[in-house]
Amino acid sequence: MLEKMGEFFDARLEGYEEHQLTCIASAEAFYPFTAALLPRGTGVHILDLGCGTGLELGYYFALAPHAAVTGIDLAPGMLAALREKFPDRDLTLIRGSYFDVPFPEARFDAAVSVESLHHFTQAEKATLYRKLHRALKPGGYFILTDYFAPSEADEIFYRRELARLKAEQGITDGAFYHYDTPLTVAHETEALLEAGFASVELLGRWGDTCTLRAAK
Ligand SMILES: C[S@@+](CC[C@H](N)C(=O)[O-])C[C@H]1O[C@@H](n2cnc3c(N)ncnc32)[C@H](O)[C@@H]1O
């Protein structure tokens, strides 16, 4: 049965971090790798899309304890766990969808997203990435570490499967349901460039997980 996105993650809160770190190949490598790519200077402000319980932020705060981080997530339980983990850090947490939450203009030195955006289509991401581009300061950048489709055929297969499951379960409400529908790296790159990012580099690959850096 498909479950609504936020409810899916909150229902699995217990054991979530252990699952991420032990069941996703090379997670113990790509979380610190991602965190180390974020800026660390005085007064840096980072936006985290789909921050969850903040696995990437744990590694980041170890390097940049004074950074200000704004995290957006649909799941209230995940956000409560994140707040509890880092009571002394400069964290602003917003419960909502990053598609709907307005972003301030030119506010962030960098943005990050880990294992969250592989649930959405290229068309859905087009609007989000334009908003994200505007939210970054000049010289800012976006670090995306996520699960990518190994081929276009896989991308199409997962998207069709989601449509089939929704039809089978009579889901017509337009809400986000948890089902992995990753894009290929080529399509993700296209979405970022079309949104106005000047360049997109592939910085790391661990199986189907990749890290991209999109520069404003
Ligand atoms: C697999 S978890 C990753 C959390 C964290 N970044 C990590 O790597 O541990 C995916 C997170 O993305 C959140 N999420 C999914 N779609 C979202 C959306 N449209 N807006 C905000 N958060 C979303 C989920 O609620 C969940 O907490």
The ligand as an SDF file (V2000), in Angstrom:
LIG
                    3D

 27 29  0  0  0  0  0  0  0  0999 V2000
   14.9640    9.3760    3.2250 C   0  0  0  0  0  0  0  0  0  0  0  0
   14.5720   10.8030    4.1680 S   0  0  0  0  0  0  0  0  0  0  0  0
   16.1180   11.7120    4.1270 C   0  0  0  0  0  0  0  0  0  0  0  0
   16.2860   12.5920    5.3490 C   0  0  0  0  0  0  0  0  0  0  0  0
   17.7080   13.1430    5.5160 C   0  0  0  0  0  0  0  0  0  0  0  0
   18.0070   14.0860    4.4900 N   0  0  0  0  0  0  0  0  0  0  0  0
   18.6780   11.9820    5.5150 C   0  0  0  0  0  0  0  0  0  0  0  0
   19.3630   11.7630    4.5030 O   0  0  0  0  0  0  0  0  0  0  0  0
   18.7030   11.2490    6.5230 O   0  0  0  0  0  0  0  0  0  0  0  0
   13.5750   11.7870    3.0840 C   0  0  0  0  0  0  0  0  0  0  0  0
   12.9700   12.9820    3.8020 C   0  0  0  0  0  0  0  0  0  0  0  0
   12.4390   13.8750    2.8120 O   0  0  0  0  0  0  0  0  0  0  0  0
   11.2090   14.3720    3.3120 C   0  0  0  0  0  0  0  0  0  0  0  0
   10.4090   14.8500    2.1740 N   0  0  0  0  0  0  0  0  0  0  0  0
    9.9790   14.1270    1.1120 C   0  0  0  0  0  0  0  0  0  0  0  0
    9.2980   14.9180    0.2760 N   0  0  0  0  0  0  0  0  0  0  0  0
    9.2970   16.1600    0.8170 C   0  0  0  0  0  0  0  0  0  0  0  0
    8.7490   17.4230    0.4090 C   0  0  0  0  0  0  0  0  0  0  0  0
    8.0560   17.5630   -0.7200 N   0  0  0  0  0  0  0  0  0  0  0  0
    8.9640   18.4950    1.2070 N   0  0  0  0  0  0  0  0  0  0  0  0
    9.6570   18.3710    2.3700 C   0  0  0  0  0  0  0  0  0  0  0  0
   10.2000   17.2010    2.8000 N   0  0  0  0  0  0  0  0  0  0  0  0
   10.0170   16.1180    2.0250 C   0  0  0  0  0  0  0  0  0  0  0  0
   10.6020   13.2020    4.0620 C   0  0  0  0  0  0  0  0  0  0  0  0
    9.6100   13.6040    4.9800 O   0  0  0  0  0  0  0  0  0  0  0  0
   11.8380   12.5930    4.7420 C   0  0  0  0  0  0  0  0  0  0  0  0
   12.0690   13.1190    6.0230 O   0  0  0  0  0  0  0  0  0  0  0  0
  1  2  1  0
  2  3  1  0
  2 10  1  0
  3  4  1  0
  4  5  1  0
  5  6  1  0
  5  7  1  0
  7  8  2  0
  7  9  1  0
 10 11  1  0
 11 12  1  0
 11 26  1  0
 12 13  1  0
 13 14  1  0
 13 24  1  0
 14 15  1  0
 14 23  1  0
 15 16  2  0
 16 17  1  0
 17 18  1  0
 17 23  2  0
 18 19  1  0
 18 20  2  0
 20 21  1  0
 21 22  2  0
 22 23  1  0
 24 25  1  0
 24 26  1  0
 26 27  1  0
M  CHG  2   2   1   9  -1
M  END
$$$$
